[in-house]
Amino acid sequence: MAEVLLFHHALGVTPGVRAFADTLAADGHTVHLPDLFTGHTFATIDDGLAHVERIGGFGEVLNRAAAAAEPLPDALVYIGFSLGVVGAQMLAQTRPGARGAVLCYSCVPADTFGRWPDHVPVQVHGMDADPLFVDEGDLEAARELVASGAPAELFLYPGDQHYFVDADLPSHRPEAAELLTRRVRQFLADVGGPLA
């Protein structure tokens, strides 16, 4: 079984994010879901990003992500949704012992945090017409990560929604959400075995 550190998106720890964590936990994985917004949730991405600015910007989000990881074992799988990808990707690339990473709806250029580690498998998931994923450089960053020779997989889903997994949001797309969830569950089964 894997131990997972899951970071929420800009709406906070929504019921959909919690449900995703619960699904992974039901498979027997240990799932940590820190609330980087200390209980605040938001109805729109703009509201969530305004809150990020109020708490000190993306640097503070990264500090909170690192603090959440600090007491946990090194052998973690990092999962991030959108805003949460930044912390998940940073830790997967810089914290020793990472077992894997799953980046949902976003991908940061790998050189932001240095070279992608050869031993850390990663999945990137996004919709092929999501303007936040396609037009803001995330899809390009994901394709560059795959082309770099990193142990990376890019999964594109038909549609233009950003938060397509959260069942409680209007952006939810059940078929894509089910497929993403199935792929992540298989990924965790693959990387969650005994340490070599």
Secondary structure, DSSP 8 states (H G I E B T S, - for coil): --EEEEE-BTTBS-HHHHHHHHHHHHTT-EEE---TTTT---SSHHHHHHHHHHTT-HHHHHHHHHHHHTTS-S--EEEEETHHHHHHHHHHHHSTT--EEEEES----GGGSSS--TT--EEEEEETT-HHHHTTSHHHHHHHHHHTT-SEEEEEESSS-SS-S-TTSTT--HHHHHHHHHHHHHHHHHHSS---
